[in-house]
C-alpha cells in the first residue's frame, strides 16, 4: 500500500511540474521521497501537531520537527496546536520543540 501511495504522489507531482508549478501541498510522510526527485519543489504541509496533542480529525499527523527537519518541507500549516489554550505558551512549545 505504501509503495502505491508513493507512486501516486510522485505521478501527481510530475503533473504539477509539467504544468509549470513550483510547489505542492503534501503530507510530510511523502515529502522526503518527493524532495529526492524534485529538489526545488516548494512543499507546504498541513496536519502538524505538537507532540502529545490530539490528532482530532487528521489521520496523517506529524510534528513540526518531523516535517521541517526530518522531511525537509518548506512550510507548515498549524492551527489547533497553536490556538488551543494559551497561544504564547504554545508558540514557546513550538520553538522549544524545533530547537531540540
MODELLER restraints for C-alpha pairs under 7 A, 6 or more apart:
rsr = mdl.restraints
at = mdl.atoms
rsr.add(forms.Gaussian(group=physical.xy_distance, feature=features.Distance(at['CA:6:A'], at['CA:30:A']), mean=6.62, stdev=0.5))
rsr.add(forms.Gaussian(group=physical.xy_distance, feature=features.Distance(at['CA:10:A'], at['CA:34:A']), mean=6.41, stdev=0.5))
rsr.add(forms.Gaussian(group=physical.xy_distance, feature=features.Distance(at['CA:22:A'], at['CA:41:A']), mean=5.48, stdev=0.5))
rsr.add(forms.Gaussian(group=physical.xy_distance, feature=features.Distance(at['CA:22:A'], at['CA:42:A']), mean=6.12, stdev=0.5))
rsr.add(forms.Gaussian(group=physical.xy_distance, feature=features.Distance(at['CA:23:A'], at['CA:41:A']), mean=5.18, stdev=0.5))
rsr.add(forms.Gaussian(group=physical.xy_distance, feature=features.Distance(at['CA:23:A'], at['CA:42:A']), mean=4.25, stdev=0.5))
rsr.add(forms.Gaussian(group=physical.xy_distance, feature=features.Distance(at['CA:23:A'], at['CA:43:A']), mean=5.63, stdev=0.5))
rsr.add(forms.Gaussian(group=physical.xy_distance, feature=features.Distance(at['CA:24:A'], at['CA:42:A']), mean=6.39, stdev=0.5))
rsr.add(forms.Gaussian(group=physical.xy_distance, feature=features.Distance(at['CA:24:A'], at['CA:43:A']), mean=5.18, stdev=0.5))
rsr.add(forms.Gaussian(group=physical.xy_distance, feature=features.Distance(at['CA:24:A'], at['CA:44:A']), mean=6.29, stdev=0.5))
rsr.add(forms.Gaussian(group=physical.xy_distance, feature=features.Distance(at['CA:25:A'], at['CA:43:A']), mean=5.81, stdev=0.5))
rsr.add(forms.Gaussian(group=physical.xy_distance, feature=features.Distance(at['CA:25:A'], at['CA:44:A']), mean=4.73, stdev=0.5))
rsr.add(forms.Gaussian(group=physical.xy_distance, feature=features.Distance(at['CA:25:A'], at['CA:45:A']), mean=5.70, stdev=0.5))
rsr.add(forms.Gaussian(group=physical.xy_distance, feature=features.Distance(at['CA:26:A'], at['CA:43:A']), mean=6.46, stdev=0.5))
rsr.add(forms.Gaussian(group=physical.xy_distance, feature=features.Distance(at['CA:26:A'], at['CA:44:A']), mean=6.22, stdev=0.5))
rsr.add(forms.Gaussian(group=physical.xy_distance, feature=features.Distance(at['CA:26:A'], at['CA:45:A']), mean=5.29, stdev=0.5))
rsr.add(forms.Gaussian(group=physical.xy_distance, feature=features.Distance(at['CA:27:A'], at['CA:45:A']), mean=5.42, stdev=0.5))
rsr.add(forms.Gaussian(group=physical.xy_distance, feature=features.Distance(at['CA:27:A'], at['CA:46:A']), mean=6.76, stdev=0.5))
rsr.add(forms.Gaussian(group=physical.xy_distance, feature=features.Distance(at['CA:28:A'], at['CA:45:A']), mean=5.96, stdev=0.5))
rsr.add(forms.Gaussian(group=physical.xy_distance, feature=features.Distance(at['CA:28:A'], at['CA:67:A']), mean=5.23, stdev=0.5))
rsr.add(forms.Gaussian(group=physical.xy_distance, feature=features.Distance(at['CA:28:A'], at['CA:71:A']), mean=6.13, stdev=0.5))
rsr.add(forms.Gaussian(group=physical.xy_distance, feature=features.Distance(at['CA:28:A'], at['CA:73:A']), mean=6.78, stdev=0.5))
rsr.add(forms.Gaussian(group=physical.xy_distance, feature=features.Distance(at['CA:31:A'], at['CA:71:A']), mean=5.91, stdev=0.5))
rsr.add(forms.Gaussian(group=physical.xy_distance, feature=features.Distance(at['CA:31:A'], at['CA:73:A']), mean=6.42, stdev=0.5))
rsr.add(forms.Gaussian(group=physical.xy_distance, feature=features.Distance(at['CA:32:A'], at['CA:71:A']), mean=4.93, stdev=0.5))
rsr.add(forms.Gaussian(group=physical.xy_distance, feature=features.Distance(at['CA:32:A'], at['CA:72:A']), mean=6.74, stdev=0.5))
rsr.add(forms.Gaussian(group=physical.xy_distance, feature=features.Distance(at['CA:35:A'], at['CA:41:A']), mean=6.98, stdev=0.5))
rsr.add(forms.Gaussian(group=physical.xy_distance, feature=features.Distance(at['CA:42:A'], at['CA:74:A']), mean=5.92, stdev=0.5))
rsr.add(forms.Gaussian(group=physical.xy_distance, feature=features.Distance(at['CA:43:A'], at['CA:73:A']), mean=5.20, stdev=0.5))
rsr.add(forms.Gaussian(group=physical.xy_distance, feature=features.Distance(at['CA:43:A'], at['CA:74:A']), mean=5.27, stdev=0.5))
rsr.add(forms.Gaussian(group=physical.xy_distance, feature=features.Distance(at['CA:43:A'], at['CA:75:A']), mean=6.50, stdev=0.5))
rsr.add(forms.Gaussian(group=physical.xy_distance, feature=features.Distance(at['CA:44:A'], at['CA:73:A']), mean=6.34, stdev=0.5))
rsr.add(forms.Gaussian(group=physical.xy_distance, feature=features.Distance(at['CA:44:A'], at['CA:74:A']), mean=6.01, stdev=0.5))
rsr.add(forms.Gaussian(group=physical.xy_distance, feature=features.Distance(at['CA:44:A'], at['CA:75:A']), mean=4.70, stdev=0.5))
rsr.add(forms.Gaussian(group=physical.xy_distance, feature=features.Distance(at['CA:44:A'], at['CA:76:A']), mean=5.53, stdev=0.5))
rsr.add(forms.Gaussian(group=physical.xy_distance, feature=features.Distance(at['CA:45:A'], at['CA:73:A']), mean=6.88, stdev=0.5))
rsr.add(forms.Gaussian(group=physical.xy_distance, feature=features.Distance(at['CA:45:A'], at['CA:75:A']), mean=6.34, stdev=0.5))
rsr.add(forms.Gaussian(group=physical.xy_distance, feature=features.Distance(at['CA:45:A'], at['CA:76:A']), mean=4.77, stdev=0.5))
rsr.add(forms.Gaussian(group=physical.xy_distance, feature=features.Distance(at['CA:45:A'], at['CA:77:A']), mean=5.98, stdev=0.5))
rsr.add(forms.Gaussian(group=physical.xy_distance, feature=features.Distance(at['CA:46:A'], at['CA:76:A']), mean=5.87, stdev=0.5))
rsr.add(forms.Gaussian(group=physical.xy_distance, feature=features.Distance(at['CA:46:A'], at['CA:77:A']), mean=4.58, stdev=0.5))
rsr.add(forms.Gaussian(group=physical.xy_distance, feature=features.Distance(at['CA:46:A'], at['CA:78:A']), mean=6.69, stdev=0.5))
rsr.add(forms.Gaussian(group=physical.xy_distance, feature=features.Distance(at['CA:47:A'], at['CA:58:A']), mean=6.19, stdev=0.5))
rsr.add(forms.Gaussian(group=physical.xy_distance, feature=features.Distance(at['CA:47:A'], at['CA:60:A']), mean=6.75, stdev=0.5))
rsr.add(forms.Gaussian(group=physical.xy_distance, feature=features.Distance(at['CA:47:A'], at['CA:61:A']), mean=5.05, stdev=0.5))
rsr.add(forms.Gaussian(group=physical.xy_distance, feature=features.Distance(at['CA:47:A'], at['CA:62:A']), mean=6.73, stdev=0.5))
rsr.add(forms.Gaussian(group=physical.xy_distance, feature=features.Distance(at['CA:47:A'], at['CA:77:A']), mean=6.95, stdev=0.5))
rsr.add(forms.Gaussian(group=physical.xy_distance, feature=features.Distance(at['CA:48:A'], at['CA:61:A']), mean=5.74, stdev=0.5))
rsr.add(forms.Gaussian(group=physical.xy_distance, feature=features.Distance(at['CA:48:A'], at['CA:62:A']), mean=5.31, stdev=0.5))
rsr.add(forms.Gaussian(group=physical.xy_distance, feature=features.Distance(at['CA:48:A'], at['CA:63:A']), mean=5.45, stdev=0.5))
rsr.add(forms.Gaussian(group=physical.xy_distance, feature=features.Distance(at['CA:48:A'], at['CA:64:A']), mean=6.04, stdev=0.5))
rsr.add(forms.Gaussian(group=physical.xy_distance, feature=features.Distance(at['CA:48:A'], at['CA:76:A']), mean=6.95, stdev=0.5))
rsr.add(forms.Gaussian(group=physical.xy_distance, feature=features.Distance(at['CA:48:A'], at['CA:77:A']), mean=6.48, stdev=0.5))
rsr.add(forms.Gaussian(group=physical.xy_distance, feature=features.Distance(at['CA:48:A'], at['CA:78:A']), mean=5.50, stdev=0.5))
rsr.add(forms.Gaussian(group=physical.xy_distance, feature=features.Distance(at['CA:49:A'], at['CA:61:A']), mean=6.54, stdev=0.5))
rsr.add(forms.Gaussian(group=physical.xy_distance, feature=features.Distance(at['CA:49:A'], at['CA:62:A']), mean=6.15, stdev=0.5))
rsr.add(forms.Gaussian(group=physical.xy_distance, feature=features.Distance(at['CA:49:A'], at['CA:63:A']), mean=5.10, stdev=0.5))
rsr.add(forms.Gaussian(group=physical.xy_distance, feature=features.Distance(at['CA:49:A'], at['CA:64:A']), mean=6.84, stdev=0.5))
rsr.add(forms.Gaussian(group=physical.xy_distance, feature=features.Distance(at['CA:49:A'], at['CA:81:A']), mean=5.58, stdev=0.5))
rsr.add(forms.Gaussian(group=physical.xy_distance, feature=features.Distance(at['CA:50:A'], at['CA:63:A']), mean=5.39, stdev=0.5))
rsr.add(forms.Gaussian(group=physical.xy_distance, feature=features.Distance(at['CA:50:A'], at['CA:64:A']), mean=6.77, stdev=0.5))
rsr.add(forms.Gaussian(group=physical.xy_distance, feature=features.Distance(at['CA:50:A'], at['CA:81:A']), mean=5.99, stdev=0.5))
rsr.add(forms.Gaussian(group=physical.xy_distance, feature=features.Distance(at['CA:50:A'], at['CA:94:A']), mean=6.91, stdev=0.5))
rsr.add(forms.Gaussian(group=physical.xy_distance, feature=features.Distance(at['CA:51:A'], at['CA:63:A']), mean=6.22, stdev=0.5))
rsr.add(forms.Gaussian(group=physical.xy_distance, feature=features.Distance(at['CA:53:A'], at['CA:81:A']), mean=6.75, stdev=0.5))
rsr.add(forms.Gaussian(group=physical.xy_distance, feature=features.Distance(at['CA:55:A'], at['CA:61:A']), mean=6.58, stdev=0.5))
rsr.add(forms.Gaussian(group=physical.xy_distance, feature=features.Distance(at['CA:64:A'], at['CA:98:A']), mean=6.98, stdev=0.5))
rsr.add(forms.Gaussian(group=physical.xy_distance, feature=features.Distance(at['CA:65:A'], at['CA:97:A']), mean=6.87, stdev=0.5))
rsr.add(forms.Gaussian(group=physical.xy_distance, feature=features.Distance(at['CA:65:A'], at['CA:98:A']), mean=5.49, stdev=0.5))
rsr.add(forms.Gaussian(group=physical.xy_distance, feature=features.Distance(at['CA:67:A'], at['CA:73:A']), mean=5.79, stdev=0.5))
rsr.add(forms.Gaussian(group=physical.xy_distance, feature=features.Distance(at['CA:68:A'], at['CA:74:A']), mean=6.73, stdev=0.5))
rsr.add(forms.Gaussian(group=physical.xy_distance, feature=features.Distance(at['CA:82:A'], at['CA:90:A']), mean=5.30, stdev=0.5))
rsr.add(forms.Gaussian(group=physical.xy_distance, feature=features.Distance(at['CA:82:A'], at['CA:91:A']), mean=6.45, stdev=0.5))
